[in-house]
Amino acid sequence: MKIIVPYGPGTVSDLTARLLAERLSELWKQGVVVDNQTGAGGAIGTNAIARSIPDGYTLGMLASNHAMNAALYSNLSYDAVKDFKLLVHTTFNQFAFCVNPGLPVQSLRQLIDLAKERPGYVTYGSSGNGGSPHLAMAKLAYMAGVQLTHIPYKSNGAGVTDLLSGQIMMMSTSISVLAPHVKAGKLRALAVSGQTRSPLLPDVPTVAEAGIAGYEMTNWNGLVGPASMSDAIASKIQNDVLSILKDIRTQERVAALGAELAPLESVAFEKKLQAEILSWTEVVKSAKVKVD
């Protein structure tokens, strides 16, 4: 059995899939492997999930990038909702909005004031056009009514490296990536992206607390299969995964990844996905986000 992950090794989606693969292997007494099929912003691996044989032997781990791609691209080779059997929404991780300490701002409000005074002056990096770090910042700029300059990189790590050296001023990506640099004093965290503060950075306010009411963005992860998978197989997998997520060993491992558990069954998962596609479609259109 395998779990296709459309994103690279070391991402929260990949690590969540590997945790589930390990626990499912124990439960089912057979090997479950993770297959990273990257490319085209996740569309290649996602299409492979949709087109897989619906016998339960091929599953997929999707993330919030799945909803973003549906908002960004009109020519995807799959339907983001109809071509998938949504099994379990598993976890989410927040993003942190961080600046290089050389930028003379101590809060998100001060950053917004600076961006209003000097449109385009504040530069931010991301892992590439259309990815979740890009759209997290685009949504922030749109809701704050400011103009920021986007500098896309070929990888998340390259952007973080330039943020640390001061080549760019700001970046938003997973808290687990940025928190060690914040705690070491190499970066300044202005806000986190969820509804509540993160246990990894408990003293850092949410974006809403910091002055942009209504802002929320979390990078979710969820287990899916192809749409034609039988209800009986889907129910079996869903129940087993939900039982794994309730186990204290799983909870401890998820916390160590810098993620938070958020189990949702298929109906609630689908409602969340549809709502996110609508939300990101509005952001992409209003913020005039373009991808190469």
C-alpha positions in Angstrom: 0.0 0.0 0.0 1.1 3.5 -0.6 0.3 7.1 0.3 1.0 9.6 -2.5 2.3 12.9 -1.3 2.3 15.6 -4.1 4.9 17.7 -2.1 8.5 17.3 -1.2 10.1 15.3 1.6 10.4 17.1 4.9 7.1 19.1 4.4 4.5 18.8 7.2 2.3 16.9 4.7 5.1 14.5 4.0 5.9 14.0 7.7 2.2 13.6 8.5 1.9 10.9 5.8 4.9 9.1 7.1 3.6 9.1 10.6 0.2 7.6 9.4 2.0 5.1 7.2 4.0 3.8 10.2 0.9 3.5 12.4 -1.3 2.0 9.7 1.5 -0.5 8.9 1.3 -1.6 12.6 -2.5 -1.8 12.6 -2.9 -3.5 9.2 0.1 -5.8 9.5 1.4 -4.9 6.1 3.8 -2.3 4.6 2.5 1.2 3.9 5.0 3.4 2.0 5.0 7.1 1.2 5.5 8.0 -2.5 6.5 11.7 -3.1 5.3 12.7 -6.6 6.2 16.4 -6.9 6.0 18.9 -9.6 3.6 21.5 -11.1 2.8 22.9 -7.7 1.5 19.6 -6.5 -0.7 19.0 -9.5 1.2 15.9 -10.8 0.9 13.9 -7.6 -2.6 15.0 -7.1 -3.6 13.8 -10.5 -2.0 10.5 -9.8 -4.2 10.1 -6.7 -7.3 10.9 -8.7 -6.4 8.4 -11.4 -5.3 5.6 -9.1 -7.1 2.2 -8.8 -9.9 2.7 -6.2 -9.1 -0.5 -4.2 -7.8 1.2 -1.1 -4.2 0.3 -1.9 -3.4 3.9 -3.1 -4.2 6.8 -0.9 -3.1 10.5 -1.0 -2.2 13.2 1.5 -3.4 16.6 0.3 -2.8 20.0 1.8 -4.2 23.5 1.6 -2.2 23.9 -1.6 -4.9 21.7 -3.1 -7.5 24.4 -2.6 -5.2 27.1 -3.7 -4.4 25.3 -7.0 -8.2 25.1 -7.7 -8.4 28.9 -7.2 -5.3 29.6 -9.3 -5.6 27.3 -12.3 -8.6 26.8 -14.7 -7.0 24.0 -16.6 -6.2 21.4 -14.0 -6.5 17.8 -15.1 -8.8 16.9 -12.2 -11.7 18.4 -10.3 -10.5 19.4 -6.8 -13.7 18.1 -5.1 -15.5 15.6 -7.4 -12.4 13.5 -8.3 -11.6 12.6 -4.7 -13.0 10.6 -1.8 -12.2 12.8 1.2 -11.4 10.4 4.1 -10.0 12.3 7.1 -8.8 15.9 7.6 -5.9 15.1 9.9 -3.8 18.0 11.0 -3.0 21.7 10.4 0.0 23.8 11.0 0.1 27.6 11.4 2.4 30.0 9.6 4.5 32.7 11.2 5.0 36.1 9.7 8.6 37.0 10.4 10.9 39.9 9.5 14.7 40.3 9.6 15.6 42.2 12.8 17.2 44.9 10.6 13.8 46.0 9.5 12.7 48.8 12.0 9.3 47.4 12.9 8.3 45.7 16.2 4.7 44.8 15.3 2.5 43.9 12.4 0.8 47.3 12.7 4.1 49.1 12.3 4.9 46.9 9.2 1.6 47.8 7.7 2.2 51.5 8.4 5.6 51.3 6.7 4.1 49.5 3.7 1.5 52.2 3.4 4.1 55.0 3.6 6.4 53.3 1.1 4.3 51.1 -1.4 6.4 48.2 -2.7 9.3 48.9 -0.4 8.8 45.8 1.8 10.0 42.7 0.1 9.0 39.1 1.0 10.1 35.7 -0.2 8.2 32.5 -0.8 8.8 29.0 -2.0 7.4 30.0 -5.4 4.5 31.5 -7.2 1.1 30.1 -6.2 2.4 28.2 -3.2 0.9 28.6 0.3 3.7 30.9 1.6 3.0 33.2 -1.4 -0.7 33.2 -1.0 -0.5 33.7 2.8 1.4 36.9 2.2 -0.8 37.9 -0.7 -3.9 37.5 1.5 -2.3 39.6 4.2 -1.4 42.4 1.8 -4.9 42.3 0.3 -6.7 42.5 3.6 -4.3 45.2 4.9 -4.6 47.2 1.8 -0.9 47.5 1.2 1.5 46.8 -1.7 4.4 44.4 -0.9 7.0 43.1 -3.4 7.1 39.3 -3.9 10.3 37.5 -4.6 9.8 33.9 -5.4 12.5 31.3 -4.7 12.9 27.7 -6.0 12.6 26.4 -2.5 11.4 27.4 1.0 14.9 26.9 2.4 16.5 29.3 -0.1 14.0 32.0 0.9 14.6 31.5 4.6 18.4 31.7 4.0 18.0 35.1 2.3 15.6 36.3 5.0 18.2 35.5 7.7 20.9 37.3 5.7 18.7 40.4 5.1 18.5 40.0 1.3 14.7 40.0 1.8 12.7 41.7 4.6 9.9 39.3 5.4 8.6 35.8 4.9 5.7 33.6 6.0 6.0 29.9 6.2 5.4 27.0 8.7 6.1 28.0 12.3 8.2 24.8 12.8 10.6 26.2 10.2 10.8 29.7 11.5 10.4 29.3 15.3 14.0 28.1 16.0 15.4 31.3 14.3 12.9 33.4 16.3 14.0 31.8 19.5 17.7 32.4 18.6 17.0 36.1 18.0 17.8 35.8 14.3 14.2 36.7 13.2 11.4 38.7 14.7 7.9 37.1 14.6 5.1 39.7 14.2 2.1 37.4 14.0 0.9 33.8 13.5 -1.8 32.9 11.0 -4.3 30.8 12.9 -7.4 31.6 14.9 -5.5 31.1 18.2 -1.9 31.5 19.2 0.5 28.7 18.6 2.0 26.7 21.4 5.3 27.0 19.6 5.3 30.8 19.8 2.8 31.5 22.6 3.8 35.2 23.0 3.2 36.0 19.4 -0.3 37.4 18.5 -2.5 36.1 15.8 -2.8 38.3 12.7 -6.3 39.2 13.8 -5.1 40.2 17.3 -2.3 42.2 15.6 -4.8 44.3 13.7 -6.2 42.6 10.6 -9.6 41.4 11.7 -10.9 38.2 10.0 -7.5 37.0 8.8 -6.9 33.2 9.2 -4.8 30.9 7.2 -3.7 27.4 8.2 -1.9 24.8 6.2 -4.1 21.7 6.6 -3.4 18.1 5.7 -6.0 15.4 4.8 -6.1 11.8 3.7 -8.0 11.1 0.5 -8.5 8.4 -2.1 -9.9 8.4 -5.7 -13.6 9.3 -6.0 -14.8 5.8 -7.1 -13.4 4.1 -3.9 -16.2 2.2 -2.3 -18.0 3.5 0.8 -17.1 0.3 2.6 -13.3 0.7 2.0 -13.5 4.4 2.7 -15.3 3.8 6.0 -12.7 1.2 7.1 -9.8 3.6 6.4 -11.6 6.6 8.0 -12.3 4.7 11.2 -8.8 3.3 11.5 -7.2 6.7 10.9 -9.5 8.4 13.4 -8.5 5.8 16.0 -4.8 6.4 15.3 -5.3 10.2 15.7 -6.8 9.7 19.2 -3.8 7.8 20.4 -1.4 9.6 22.7 1.7 8.5 20.8 0.3 10.0 17.6 -0.6 13.2 19.5 2.9 13.6 20.8 4.4 12.9 17.4 2.2 15.5 15.7 3.1 18.1 18.3 6.8 17.4 17.6 6.2 18.2 14.0 4.9 21.6 14.9 1.4 20.7 13.8 -1.9 20.4 15.6 -4.5 17.7 15.4 -7.8 18.6 13.8 -9.7 15.3 12.9 -12.7 15.9 10.6 -14.7 13.1 8.9 -15.5 13.2 5.2 -18.6 15.4 5.2 -17.0 18.1 7.3 -13.8 17.8 5.4 -15.6 18.4 2.1 -17.4 21.4 3.4 -14.0 22.9 4.6 -12.4 22.2 1.2 -15.3 23.8 -0.8 -15.2 26.9 1.5 -11.5 27.2 1.1 -11.6 27.1 -2.7 -14.2 29.9 -2.6 -12.1 31.9 -0.2 -8.9 31.6 -2.1 -10.6 32.3 -5.4 -11.7 35.6 -4.0 -8.2 36.4 -2.7 -6.6 35.4 -6.0 -9.0 37.5 -8.0 -9.0 40.6 -5.7 -5.2 40.6 -5.1 -4.5 39.9 -8.8 -2.3 37.0 -8.0 -0.6 35.7 -11.1 1.5 32.5 -11.6 4.0 31.7 -14.3 
